[in-house]
């Protein structure tokens, strides 16, 4: 297990070192302020903090969706700051899967085509056997020809999860992946994420506001005002909620 600040350990698949992100404007909003954190291979980390603490910015910088103003981000062995498009896009497509609160499915396409879409955009040959296995594991075997509009919200999120996993990513980034789901369906999605970490040694980094969701993780990293505010190992919902109460006082 890699603790906060221990970002140089070789087992980290993602590391941020002294990362600062300032959004331009008259006020110059400092969304991240000298953040150093590592995410170990085969680990499940939840990222929490009050509104405006920098959670989504941390996720976007870690996933190479945004570049830091200063500091260093290493993703799957690649120094993100040393890369430019289209190399950045290639790194994301080969190593990263995304699951967001909004499902971002293409309504005109079948479940099957939605799941394979990122690989086709990347110009790679889809691993159809693995895609079928992933769909079966998320409980959607036999629904390959269905359209998103024929599925429940929970089923659509499972399609989004299958799409993220179909390319065998090293890291799955989730931004409130259960935020639009009911309690029972949210639990099912979290169990799937937990299972893929345990069974496939994938890495999950998930932003959430829900202590119960965070309790599925191995570790919770807390942010406040763009800075690290500690972490919890083997978290429980009660301990996470108590820490969040402290941060919002």
C-alpha positions in Angstrom: 0.0 0.0 0.0 1.4 3.4 -0.9 0.6 6.2 1.5 0.0 9.9 0.7 3.2 11.5 -0.3 5.0 8.3 -1.2 4.7 8.9 -4.9 8.1 7.6 -6.0 7.4 3.9 -5.1 7.8 1.8 -8.2 4.4 0.1 -7.8 2.6 3.4 -8.4 0.8 3.4 -11.7 -0.1 7.1 -11.2 1.8 9.7 -9.3 1.6 13.4 -8.8 4.6 15.3 -7.4 4.2 18.9 -6.1 1.3 19.5 -8.6 -0.3 22.9 -8.7 -3.1 23.9 -11.0 -4.1 27.6 -11.3 -7.0 28.5 -13.6 -6.4 31.9 -15.3 -8.6 34.9 -14.6 -8.5 38.0 -12.5 -8.6 36.0 -9.3 -6.3 33.2 -10.5 -8.1 30.3 -8.9 -5.6 27.8 -7.3 -7.5 24.5 -7.6 -4.5 22.4 -6.5 -1.7 23.6 -4.4 1.5 21.5 -4.2 -0.2 18.1 -4.2 2.0 15.0 -3.9 0.2 11.6 -4.0 0.7 8.2 -5.5 -1.8 5.5 -6.5 -0.5 2.0 -6.3 -1.1 -0.7 -8.9 -4.0 -2.9 -7.9 -5.5 -0.5 -5.4 -8.8 1.3 -5.0 -8.6 4.9 -3.8 -11.5 7.3 -3.1 -10.9 11.0 -3.2 -13.0 13.2 -1.0 -13.3 16.7 0.2 -15.6 19.7 0.6 -17.1 21.3 -2.5 -14.4 23.3 -4.3 -11.5 21.4 -2.7 -10.0 20.3 -6.0 -11.2 16.7 -6.3 -12.2 16.8 -9.9 -9.1 18.8 -10.8 -6.9 16.2 -9.2 -8.7 13.5 -11.2 -8.4 15.3 -14.5 -4.6 16.0 -13.9 -4.0 12.4 -12.9 -5.8 11.1 -16.0 -4.0 13.5 -18.3 -7.3 15.2 -19.2 -5.8 18.5 -18.0 -2.2 19.6 -17.5 -0.9 21.0 -14.2 0.4 24.6 -14.1 3.5 23.2 -12.3 4.7 19.9 -10.9 4.9 16.4 -12.4 2.4 13.8 -13.3 3.5 10.2 -14.3 0.8 8.0 -15.7 1.7 4.4 -16.6 5.4 5.2 -16.8 4.9 8.3 -19.0 5.8 11.8 -17.8 2.6 13.6 -18.9 4.2 17.0 -19.0 6.7 15.9 -21.5 4.0 14.7 -24.0 1.9 16.6 -26.5 -1.1 15.5 -28.6 -1.6 13.1 -30.2 0.8 11.1 -27.8 -1.3 12.1 -24.8 -4.4 10.8 -26.4 -2.6 7.5 -27.2 -1.5 7.2 -23.5 -5.1 7.7 -22.3 -6.6 5.3 -24.8 -4.1 2.5 -24.0 -3.9 2.8 -20.3 -7.0 4.6 -18.9 -10.7 3.9 -18.6 -13.3 6.6 -17.5 -16.6 6.2 -15.7 -18.5 9.4 -15.0 -21.8 10.3 -13.3 -23.2 11.0 -16.8 -23.1 7.8 -18.8 -22.1 9.4 -22.1 -23.5 6.6 -24.2 -24.4 7.0 -27.9 -28.2 6.5 -28.0 -28.1 5.4 -31.7 -25.7 2.6 -31.0 -26.3 -0.8 -29.4 -24.7 -1.8 -26.1 -22.2 -3.8 -28.0 -21.1 -0.9 -30.3 -21.0 1.5 -27.3 -18.6 -0.8 -25.5 -16.3 -1.2 -28.5 -16.4 2.4 -29.6 -13.2 3.7 -27.8 -11.2 0.9 -29.3 -12.5 1.6 -32.8 -11.7 5.3 -32.4 -8.2 4.3 -31.3 -7.8 2.2 -34.5 -7.1 -0.9 -32.5 -8.6 -4.4 -33.1 -11.3 -4.9 -30.4 -10.9 -8.0 -28.2 -14.4 -9.2 -28.7 -14.1 -12.3 -26.4 -13.0 -10.0 -23.5 -15.8 -7.5 -24.3 -18.3 -10.4 -24.1 -16.8 -11.5 -20.8 -16.9 -8.0 -19.4 -20.6 -7.6 -20.4 -21.3 -10.9 -18.7 -19.5 -9.8 -15.5 -21.5 -6.6 -15.3 -24.7 -8.6 -15.7 -25.5 -7.5 -19.3 -24.8 -10.8 -21.1 -27.5 -11.2 -23.8 -28.2 -7.4 -23.9 -25.6 -6.6 -26.6 -28.2 -5.6 -29.2 -30.2 -3.3 -26.8 -30.1 0.4 -27.2 -29.3 2.7 -24.1 -32.9 4.0 -24.1 -34.1 0.4 -23.5 -32.0 0.1 -20.3 -32.5 1.4 -16.7 -30.1 4.0 -15.3 -28.2 1.3 -13.5 -27.9 -0.8 -16.6 -26.6 2.2 -18.6 -23.9 2.8 -15.9 -22.9 -0.8 -16.2 -22.5 -0.3 -20.0 -20.3 2.7 -19.3 -18.3 0.5 -16.9 -18.0 -2.3 -19.5 -16.8 0.3 -22.0 -14.2 1.5 -19.6 -12.9 -2.0 -19.0 -13.1 -3.4 -22.5 -9.7 -2.0 -23.4 -8.1 -3.6 -20.3 -6.9 -0.3 -18.8 -4.3 -0.1 -16.1 -6.3 2.6 -14.4 -10.0 3.4 -14.1 -10.9 6.9 -13.1 -14.4 7.5 -11.8 -15.9 11.0 -11.2 -19.0 10.4 -9.0 -19.8 7.1 -10.8 -22.7 6.3 -8.5 -23.9 9.9 -8.1 -27.0 9.5 -10.3 -27.9 6.0 -9.1 -30.2 4.7 -6.4 -28.6 3.2 -3.3 -29.0 -0.4 -4.4 -27.7 0.1 -7.9 -24.9 2.2 -6.7 -23.8 -0.6 -4.4 -23.8 -3.0 -7.4 -21.5 -0.7 -9.4 -19.1 -0.3 -6.5 -19.0 -4.1 -6.0 -18.1 -4.4 -9.7 -15.3 -1.9 -9.3 -14.1 -3.6 -6.2 -14.1 -6.9 -8.0 -12.1 -5.7 -10.9 -9.4 -4.4 -8.6 -9.3 -7.7 -6.6 -9.5 -10.0 -9.6 -7.5 -8.1 -12.3 -5.0 -6.0 -10.3 -6.5 -2.9 -11.9 -6.2 0.5 -10.2 -9.3 2.6 -9.4 -9.3 6.3 -8.5 -12.8 7.5 -7.7 -14.0 10.9 -6.7 -17.1 10.7 -4.4 -19.0 12.7 -1.8 -20.6 9.6 -0.3 -18.9 8.1 2.8 -20.6 4.7 2.1 -19.2 4.6 -1.4 -15.7 5.6 -0.1 -15.8 2.7 2.3 -15.5 0.3 -0.6 -12.0 1.6 -1.2 -8.7 0.5 0.3 -7.8 4.1 1.1 -9.5 7.5 1.1 -7.5 10.6 0.2 -8.9 13.9 1.5 -8.5 17.4 0.0 -9.2 20.8 1.4 -8.6 24.1 -0.4 -6.6 22.4 -3.0 -4.2 20.7 -0.6 -3.9 17.2 0.8 -5.7 16.9 4.2 -4.6 13.3 5.1 -5.9 9.9 4.3 -7.6 6.8 5.8 -6.5 3.2 5.3 -9.2 0.5 5.4 -11.9 3.2 5.8 -15.4 2.7 7.2 -18.3 4.9 6.3 -18.4 6.2 9.9 -14.7 7.2 10.0 -15.0 8.8 6.6 -18.1 10.8 7.6 -16.4 12.0 10.8 -13.3 13.2 8.9 -15.5 15.0 6.4 -17.3 16.7 9.3 -13.9 17.9 10.6 -13.0 19.3 7.1 -16.3 21.2 6.7 -16.3 23.0 10.1 
